[in-house]
Amino acid sequence: MTDAVSRPADLVGRAQDIRRRYGDTAVTAALWLLIVGLVLWSALNSDTRQLFVNGVVVGSVFALGAIGLTLIYGILKFGNFAHGDLMMLGAYFAFFALTGRVSERPRFDKELPWSLDSLPGAVDRLGDLTFGYGLIIAAVVAVAVMAALSIGLDRLIYRPLRRRGAGIVIFAIASLGVAIAARSLMLIIWGPEPRSYVTGIHKAQQYPFDIRLKTDQIFIFAVAVGLAVLVYLLLYRTKLGKAMRAMSDNPDLARVSGINTDQIIAWTWVIGGALVAVAGVLLAIQAQLNPQLGFVILLPLFASAILGGIGNPIGALTGALVVGIAQEVAVEYFAPGYKSGVAFVILIVILLLRPRGLLGARV
């Protein structure tokens, strides 16, 4: 028992010794070299090249979730454990808007008399994509719903806790309760069976270097990177972004300076809710809609946000791509069930060697 308890302490001590002996700069350089080595090796190795590309696509989806997660932490200073389940809830709202389907009883659906797929040409494929414009409209509907729901959750749960001066543990437990409630809501309304926006088998296209990709995957990557750039521009090129960064640095000073902190918090939830919805839809396009999937991806989201540096959207994008690539490449050597273990290892290593992340600000 004593040996088992002492091992984590020994590991932490060794990590601290490494940081003291070689310095933060040397540790950072070593981590970057390790990451660059992983990327180059997996991209150039013919056995892992396809997994590398798949990891980039998966990582781009993680990036949107991680950016929303890091924004909420940067402003409100708590880890939102409901983030993954809210991603899937947003995906299900898009599914509902598109198809109008709810689960009447196991294995049987009830369809509403009107839905977006009843519009002329709404489900006709857009070029080589597997879906039509109906899904894009459904995603916009999900964005609006999740933004409103996020503000509602803040008003109902998190704002009263802030006014009472609740600690970070209380916020974490409250967000865990929200996660369980969201998952239960999905199970009640849509049932436990996996669902898809588009049925059927869609073949991937052949690209140079023996890479096979669906056009959907290229679309996912382009949307994710585009939104990450927009969030970066919002934070560093707009008045709202400057106010958000000021509040993240020092809420009391921001309030004294005349910044409406309640309004900034509301905008944070709006942006986070919008990113959650888009990330959920893209994840469902890449995989399937599954009420349990939100919990499964929660650890990779946290690993991505912490690896890149809490509060840094470009860092979240970078961290998410690294986590996505590492998880997919690991399939070449381990069973797919160990993917989450890869994210856990990355999370522990970063927390021990560089807690502020690769691009995080010095504290």
N, C-alpha and C positions, 0 to 999 in steps of 0.2 A: 504493500500500500504506500509506504513512504517513498519507494523508488518511483512508483507511478505518478505520485504527486510532484516529486522533485524534477521530473523530466521537462515539463513545460517551463518551469522556472530556469532550468539549466539552458534551455533553448533561447529564452529571452535574454539571459545573461550573456550567452555567446554572441547573439546579435548585437547587443549593446557594446560588447568588447570590440566587435568588428567595426562598428561606427566610430568608436573612440580611437581605435588604432589607425584606421585608414582615412577617417574623415568622411563627412557627408558627400563631398564632391566625388571622392573616389568610389563610394558606394553607388552614387547615381550613375557615374560613368560605366561601372560594371553592369548595372541593371540595363542601361541602354544598349551596351554591347551584346548582352544576352538576348534582348528583344530583337535587335537588328539581326543577330545571328539566326534566331528562330525564324524570322520572316524570310531571310534570304535562303536559308536551307530548305524550308518547306516550299518556297516558290520555285526553286531551281531543281529540286529532287523530283524526278518523274513519278515516283511512287506516292508522293504527298501533294503534288501540284493541284490536283483536283480538290483535295481536302482543303488546301490553302484558299482556293477560290470560294469554296463553300463557307469557310470560316469568315472570309471578308463579308459575305452577304449576311450571315448570321450576326456577325459583329456589328454591322450597320444597324440592324434592328435593335440590338442591345444598346447601341449608342443613344438612340432616341429615349429609351427608358432611363438610361444612366444620366442623361442631361437633365431630364425632369427631376430625377432623384437628387442630383447635386444642386439644382436650383432651390428645391424645397429645403434641403439641409442648409444651404448657404444663408437663406433668409430666416428660417424658423428654427434652425439648429437642432433638428431631430431626424433620425432615420425613419423614413416612411415605409413600414413593413407592408403596407397595403398596396404598394406601387405595382407589383406584379399582377395581383388579382384585379386591380383597376384597369390594367392594360387589357386583360381578357374581357372584362366587362365592357370596355369600349368596343372591342372587336365584336362582341355579341350584340351590342346596340346597332352596329353597322349591319350585322346579319339580319336583325329584326327589321330594320328599315328597308333592306334590300328584298327580303323574301316574305316578311309578314308572318313568319312561322314562330309558334310557341309549342311547347310539349304538352299535349292534352293528357296523355298517359304514356307509359313506357313504350317506345318504338312506334308511337303514333303522334303525328303532328297536327296541329290546327292552324290553318292559314287565315289571316285576316282578309277581308274582301278587297283591300287595296294595299299595294306595296310598290316600291320603286321598280321592281322587275316587270311590272305590268305596263310601264311606259314603252312607247314604240322604240324598238332597237336598244333598250336599256341593257340587255344581256348579250347583245352582239359583240363579238370580240373586237377590241381596238387594235388593229394591226396584228402583230404576233403575240399580243398579250392574251391571257386566257379569260379575261373579264371585259365587261363593257363599261360605259359611262355610268351606269346605275350604281356600281360599287363605289365610284369616286364620289358621287352625290351622297351615298350612304355613309362614306367616311367623313364627309363634311358634317352630316347630321350627327354622327358620333362625336365629332370634335365639339360641337355646340353643347351636346348633352353632357359630356364629361367635364367640360369647363364649368357649366352651371352646377353639376353635381359636386365638383371639387370645392366650389365656393360654398355650396350648401353644407358640405361636411365640415368646412372650416367654421362656419357660423354656428353650427349645431354642436360640434365636439371640440375642435381645437381652440377656438377663440375663448370659450369659457375657461378652458384649462390655462391659457396664457394669463387671463385676468386673475386667476387664483394663484399664479406663480408656481404652477406644477413643474416638476423636474423632468429631465429628459427620459427617465424610465417610464413615467406615467404617460408621456406622449407616445413612446414606443409601444406600450401595452394597448393604448387606445387605437393606434394604427393597426395593431395586430387584430383587434376586435373588428375594425372596419374590413380588414382582409377576409376574415372568416365570414362576416355578413355578406360581402360581395360574392364570395364563392358559393355560399348557400343560396343566394338569390339566383345565380346562374343555374344551379342544379334544379331549383324549383321551377323556373320558367322554361328552361331549354333542356333539362335532363342531362344525364351523365355521358350520353353517347357523343363521340366526336362528330363535328360537322364541318362542312366546307362551303366556301362561297360559290365555287364552281365544281361541278361533278365531272367525272371522267378522268382519263389518263392523258396527260399532255407531255409529249416527247420534248426532250431538251435538244438544242441545236449544237452542232459541232463547231468549235472554234480552233484557231491555231494552238499548237502545243498540246493537243489531245485534251482540251478543256471542253466540257459540256455544260451548257448553261441554258436555262429557260429565260425568255425575255422578261418574265415576271421578276426574276432575280436581279436583272440589270435595272429594272424599274425600282425595285426595293432599295438598291444601293444608291441610285441617283436621288430618290426622294429623301432618304435618310441623311445623306451628305448635304443636300441642299438645305434641309431644315436646320441642321447643325450650324451651317454657315449663317443662316438667318438669325438664329439665336445669338451667335457670336456678335453679329452686327448690332442686334438689339441691345446687347449688354454694353458694348463698347463704343457705339456710335449714336446713341439716342439719349435723350434726357431721362426717359424712364429707366434705361439701363444704368445710367450713372447713379440714379437714386437707389436702384436695387443694390448696386455694389456698395454704395455708401451705407445702406442699412445693414448689409452683410458684414461690413467691417466694424461698425459701431452703431447699434440701433438707437441708443440714447442720444448720441451726438447728432445722428441724422434727424431725430425728432426735434431737438433743440434748433437745428438749422432750418426748420420749417418744412421738412419733408413729411407728407401725409403717410405715415407708416401703415395705417390700416388699408389705404389704397394700394400701397406697394405689395402688401401681403395678398390682397385680392388679385392683383395682376399676376403675382407669382403662381397662385393656384390656377388662374385661367391658362397661363402658358404651360404649366405642368400638366393640367388636364388635357389640353390640346395635344401635347406631345404623347401623353399616355394613350390617347385614342388612336393617333396615327401609328404609333408603335404596335399597338394591339392588332390593328388591321393588317399591317405589313407582316407581322408574325403569323397571323392566320393565313395569309396568302402563301407564305413560305412553308408553313406546316399545316395545322388544322386548328379549328376552334375546339378547345377542351377546357372545361372548368378547372382542372387541376394544373394546367400548364403555367398559370400565373405564379403559383407557389414554386414550381420547378425552376423558373428563370429568375427568381428573386435573388439567389446567391450570385449568379453571374452579373446581375445588374449592380449589386453592391461592390463586387470585385472590380467591375469596370470603373465605377465612380471613384473608388478609393485608389486604384492603380493610376488613373489619370490625374487625380488631385481634386478633392472636394471643392466645389465652387467654380471649376474651370470647364466650360463646355467643350473646348477643343481637347482638353485633357480627357474628358469623358469619352469623346469620340475615339481618341487614341487608345485609351484603356479598353474600350469595348472591342475594337478591332483586334487587339492583342489577345484578349480573352476568347473571342470567337475563333481566331485562328488556332490558338493553343488547344481549345476543346475539340475542334474538328480533327486536327492533326493527331491528337491522342488516340483517335479511333483506329489509326493504323496499327497501334501497338496494344491497345486495351479495348475491352468491351465497351460499347456505347454507354452502358450504364454508369461508367466512371467519369463521364463528362463533367458532372457537377463537382466531382472530386478535384478536377484540374482547377476549376475556379476557386475552390476552397484553398488549395495549395498556394495559388497566386495571391489570394487575399492575405493569408498568414505571412507569407514572405514579405509583402509590401508593408504590412503593419509592423513587422519586426525591424526591417532594415530602413524603410523610408516612410513613416506614417503619413507624411503630407503628400505622398504620391509623386509621380514623375514630374508633373507640371504644376503642382500645388505651391501656393505662396508660403514663404517661411513664416512660422509663427513663433 
